[in-house]
């Protein structure tokens, strides 16, 4: 009986830790999406935890931003699930994917700016592996169907998608692209890049 009683608090502590982590990730996503310079103290306060608790889970700002980015990309990936991406003609599916991707990225573009400040580009790219697999599948299908160019390597075209959409977020934040033109610029740029070379 003594042993059983001694073990009782452990699951409760684990549940508290999980709740704290979830609250920190939610607060981090919300605050960093509004202000890339939001401090760790502000995020801890918004999450309803102390800084010591936050640092117990995320020992540095870099670790916190890394986890928040992973959380946001995971939510975005779920939103981007669209059967039409695998069935519609590739150019139409790419337009739909860009529309959905930009809606999410625009909402969180300041979070990505925060990530750019503390994380290596390759690490940011790693967080996008799952969504980019969807892009790779779509471009490959477009190549097989003759809708997209085949003279450039598939991995390079996927990288171009990633780079262009993130550059659009930076341009939007800097005021060099207006909110109402970004999506059309993205669609025109990507479809132009992907179009088969004449002749």
The 8 nearest C-alpha neighbors of each residue, nearest first, counted from 0:
[[1, 3, 2, 4, 5, 6, 7, 8],
 [2, 0, 4, 3, 5, 6, 7, 8],
 [3, 1, 5, 0, 4, 6, 7, 8],
 [2, 4, 0, 6, 5, 1, 7, 8],
 [5, 3, 1, 7, 6, 2, 0, 8],
 [6, 4, 2, 3, 7, 1, 8, 9],
 [5, 7, 3, 4, 8, 9, 2, 10],
 [6, 8, 4, 5, 9, 3, 10, 11],
 [9, 7, 11, 10, 6, 12, 5, 4],
 [8, 10, 12, 11, 7, 6, 13, 5],
 [11, 9, 13, 12, 8, 14, 7, 6],
 [12, 10, 14, 8, 9, 13, 15, 7],
 [13, 11, 15, 9, 14, 10, 16, 8],
 [12, 14, 10, 16, 11, 15, 17, 9],
 [13, 15, 11, 17, 16, 12, 10, 18],
 [16, 14, 12, 18, 13, 17, 19, 11],
 [15, 17, 13, 19, 14, 18, 12, 20],
 [16, 18, 14, 20, 19, 15, 21, 13],
 [19, 17, 15, 21, 16, 20, 22, 14],
 [18, 20, 16, 22, 17, 21, 23, 15],
 [21, 19, 23, 17, 22, 18, 24, 16],
 [20, 22, 18, 24, 19, 23, 25, 17],
 [23, 21, 46, 19, 25, 20, 24, 26],
 [22, 24, 46, 20, 26, 21, 25, 27],
 [25, 23, 27, 21, 67, 26, 22, 28],
 [24, 26, 22, 28, 27, 23, 21, 29],
 [27, 25, 29, 23, 46, 28, 24, 45],
 [28, 26, 24, 30, 25, 29, 42, 31],
 [27, 29, 25, 26, 31, 30, 67, 32],
 [28, 30, 26, 32, 27, 31, 25, 33],
 [31, 29, 33, 27, 32, 28, 26, 34],
 [30, 32, 35, 110, 34, 33, 28, 27],
 [33, 31, 110, 107, 109, 29, 30, 34],
 [32, 34, 30, 31, 109, 29, 35, 110],
 [35, 33, 31, 36, 37, 32, 30, 109],
 [36, 34, 113, 31, 109, 37, 110, 112],
 [35, 37, 34, 38, 113, 31, 30, 109],
 [38, 36, 34, 35, 31, 30, 41, 39],
 [39, 37, 41, 40, 36, 42, 60, 43],
 [38, 40, 42, 41, 43, 60, 37, 50],
 [41, 39, 43, 38, 42, 50, 44, 49],
 [42, 40, 44, 38, 39, 43, 45, 37],
 [41, 43, 39, 45, 44, 40, 27, 26],
 [42, 44, 46, 40, 48, 41, 45, 50],
 [45, 43, 47, 41, 46, 42, 48, 40],
 [44, 46, 42, 47, 43, 26, 41, 48],
 [47, 45, 22, 23, 43, 26, 44, 48],
 [46, 48, 44, 45, 43, 49, 22, 23],
 [49, 47, 43, 46, 44, 52, 50, 53],
 [48, 50, 52, 51, 43, 53, 44, 47],
 [49, 51, 53, 52, 43, 54, 40, 48],
 [50, 52, 54, 49, 53, 55, 48, 56],
 [53, 51, 55, 49, 50, 54, 48, 56],
 [52, 54, 50, 55, 56, 51, 57, 43],
 [53, 55, 58, 57, 51, 56, 52, 50],
 [54, 56, 52, 53, 57, 51, 58, 50],
 [55, 57, 54, 53, 58, 52, 20, 63],
 [56, 58, 54, 63, 62, 59, 55, 53],
 [59, 57, 54, 55, 56, 62, 60, 63],
 [60, 58, 62, 61, 57, 63, 54, 64],
 [61, 59, 63, 62, 64, 39, 58, 57],
 [60, 62, 64, 59, 63, 117, 65, 118],
 [63, 61, 65, 59, 60, 57, 64, 66],
 [62, 64, 60, 66, 57, 65, 61, 67],
 [65, 63, 67, 61, 66, 62, 68, 60],
 [64, 66, 62, 68, 63, 67, 61, 69],
 [67, 65, 69, 63, 68, 64, 70, 62],
 [68, 66, 70, 64, 24, 69, 65, 28],
 [67, 69, 71, 65, 70, 66, 64, 72],
 [68, 70, 66, 72, 67, 71, 126, 73],
 [69, 71, 67, 73, 68, 72, 66, 74],
 [72, 70, 68, 74, 73, 69, 75, 67],
 [71, 73, 75, 69, 74, 70, 76, 68],
 [74, 72, 76, 70, 71, 75, 69, 77],
 [73, 75, 71, 77, 72, 76, 70, 78],
 [76, 74, 72, 78, 77, 73, 71, 79],
 [75, 77, 79, 73, 78, 74, 130, 72],
 [76, 78, 74, 75, 79, 80, 73, 72],
 [79, 77, 75, 76, 80, 74, 81, 99],
 [80, 78, 76, 77, 81, 75, 99, 100],
 [79, 81, 78, 77, 82, 76, 84, 75],
 [80, 82, 83, 84, 79, 85, 78, 96],
 [81, 83, 84, 85, 86, 80, 87, 79],
 [84, 82, 86, 87, 85, 81, 92, 95],
 [83, 85, 92, 82, 86, 81, 87, 137],
 [86, 84, 83, 82, 87, 137, 92, 81],
 [85, 87, 83, 84, 88, 82, 92, 89],
 [86, 88, 83, 92, 84, 89, 91, 85],
 [89, 87, 91, 90, 92, 86, 141, 146],
 [88, 90, 92, 141, 91, 93, 87, 137],
 [91, 89, 93, 92, 88, 94, 190, 146],
 [92, 90, 94, 93, 88, 89, 87, 95],
 [91, 93, 84, 89, 95, 94, 90, 87],
 [94, 92, 96, 90, 95, 91, 89, 97],
 [95, 93, 91, 97, 92, 96, 186, 98],
 [96, 94, 92, 98, 93, 97, 99, 91],
 [95, 97, 93, 99, 98, 94, 100, 92],
 [98, 96, 100, 94, 95, 99, 101, 93],
 [97, 99, 95, 101, 96, 100, 94, 102],
 [100, 98, 96, 102, 97, 101, 95, 79],
 [101, 99, 97, 103, 102, 98, 96, 104],
 [100, 102, 104, 98, 103, 99, 105, 97],
 [103, 101, 99, 105, 100, 104, 98, 106],
 [104, 102, 106, 101, 100, 105, 107, 75],
 [105, 103, 101, 107, 108, 106, 102, 100],
 [106, 104, 108, 102, 107, 103, 101, 168],
 [105, 107, 103, 104, 108, 102, 32, 109],
 [108, 106, 32, 104, 110, 105, 109, 103],
 [109, 107, 105, 111, 104, 110, 168, 106],
 [110, 108, 32, 112, 35, 111, 107, 34],
 [109, 111, 32, 31, 113, 107, 112, 108],
 [110, 112, 114, 108, 109, 113, 115, 107],
 [111, 113, 109, 115, 110, 114, 35, 108],
 [114, 112, 35, 110, 116, 111, 115, 109],
 [113, 115, 111, 116, 112, 118, 117, 64],
 [116, 114, 112, 113, 118, 117, 111, 120],
 [117, 115, 113, 114, 118, 112, 119, 111],
 [116, 118, 114, 61, 115, 113, 119, 64],
 [119, 117, 114, 115, 116, 122, 120, 123],
 [118, 120, 122, 121, 123, 117, 115, 114],
 [121, 119, 123, 122, 124, 118, 115, 125],
 [120, 122, 124, 119, 123, 125, 118, 126],
 [121, 123, 125, 119, 124, 120, 118, 126],
 [124, 122, 120, 126, 125, 121, 119, 118],
 [123, 125, 121, 127, 122, 126, 120, 128],
 [126, 124, 122, 128, 127, 123, 121, 129],
 [127, 125, 123, 124, 128, 69, 122, 72],
 [126, 128, 124, 125, 130, 129, 131, 72],
 [127, 129, 131, 125, 126, 130, 132, 124],
 [128, 130, 132, 131, 127, 133, 76, 126],
 [131, 129, 133, 132, 127, 76, 128, 134],
 [132, 130, 134, 128, 133, 129, 127, 135],
 [131, 133, 135, 129, 134, 130, 136, 128],
 [132, 134, 136, 131, 130, 135, 137, 129],
 [135, 133, 131, 137, 132, 136, 138, 157],
 [134, 136, 132, 138, 137, 133, 157, 139],
 [137, 135, 133, 139, 134, 138, 132, 140],
 [136, 138, 134, 140, 135, 139, 141, 133],
 [137, 139, 141, 135, 140, 136, 142, 134],
 [140, 138, 142, 136, 141, 137, 135, 143],
 [141, 139, 143, 137, 142, 138, 144, 136],
 [140, 142, 146, 138, 89, 147, 144, 139],
 [141, 143, 147, 139, 145, 140, 144, 146],
 [142, 144, 140, 141, 145, 139, 146, 147],
 [145, 143, 141, 142, 146, 140, 147, 89],
 [144, 146, 142, 143, 147, 141, 148, 195],
 [147, 145, 141, 144, 142, 89, 195, 194],
 [148, 146, 142, 194, 141, 193, 195, 145],
 [149, 147, 195, 194, 193, 150, 142, 196],
 [148, 150, 151, 142, 147, 195, 152, 153],
 [149, 151, 148, 152, 196, 195, 153, 147],
 [152, 150, 149, 153, 148, 155, 156, 154],
 [153, 151, 155, 154, 156, 150, 149, 157],
 [152, 154, 156, 155, 157, 151, 139, 135],
 [155, 153, 157, 156, 152, 158, 135, 159],
 [156, 154, 158, 152, 153, 157, 159, 151],
 [157, 155, 159, 153, 158, 154, 160, 152],
 [156, 158, 154, 160, 159, 155, 135, 153],
 [159, 157, 155, 161, 156, 160, 162, 154],
 [158, 160, 156, 162, 157, 161, 163, 155],
 [161, 159, 157, 163, 158, 162, 164, 156],
 [162, 160, 158, 159, 164, 163, 165, 157],
 [163, 161, 159, 165, 160, 164, 166, 158],
 [164, 162, 166, 160, 165, 161, 159, 167],
 [163, 165, 167, 166, 161, 162, 160, 168],
 [166, 164, 168, 167, 162, 163, 161, 169],
 [165, 167, 163, 169, 168, 164, 162, 170],
 [166, 168, 170, 164, 165, 169, 171, 163],
 [169, 167, 171, 165, 166, 170, 108, 172],
 [170, 168, 166, 172, 171, 167, 173, 165],
 [171, 169, 167, 173, 175, 172, 168, 176],
 [170, 172, 176, 168, 174, 169, 173, 175],
 [171, 173, 169, 174, 170, 168, 108, 175],
 [174, 172, 170, 171, 175, 169, 176, 168],
 [175, 173, 171, 172, 176, 170, 177, 169],
 [174, 176, 170, 173, 171, 177, 172, 169],
 [177, 175, 171, 174, 170, 181, 178, 180],
 [176, 178, 180, 179, 171, 181, 174, 175],
 [179, 177, 180, 181, 176, 171, 182, 174],
 [178, 180, 177, 181, 182, 183, 176, 184],
 [181, 179, 177, 183, 178, 182, 184, 176],
 [182, 180, 184, 183, 178, 179, 185, 176],
 [181, 183, 185, 184, 180, 186, 98, 101],
 [184, 182, 186, 185, 181, 180, 187, 179],
 [183, 185, 181, 187, 182, 186, 188, 180],
 [186, 184, 182, 188, 183, 187, 189, 181],
 [185, 187, 183, 189, 188, 184, 94, 190],
 [188, 186, 184, 190, 185, 189, 191, 183],
 [187, 189, 185, 191, 186, 190, 184, 192],
 [190, 188, 192, 186, 191, 187, 185, 193],
 [189, 191, 193, 192, 187, 188, 194, 186],
 [192, 190, 188, 194, 189, 193, 187, 186],
 [191, 193, 189, 190, 194, 188, 148, 156],
 [192, 194, 190, 147, 191, 148, 189, 195],
 [195, 193, 147, 191, 148, 192, 190, 196],
 [196, 194, 148, 147, 197, 193, 146, 149],
 [195, 197, 148, 194, 198, 150, 149, 147],
 [198, 196, 195, 194, 148, 150, 147, 149],
 [197, 196, 195, 148, 150, 194, 149, 145]]
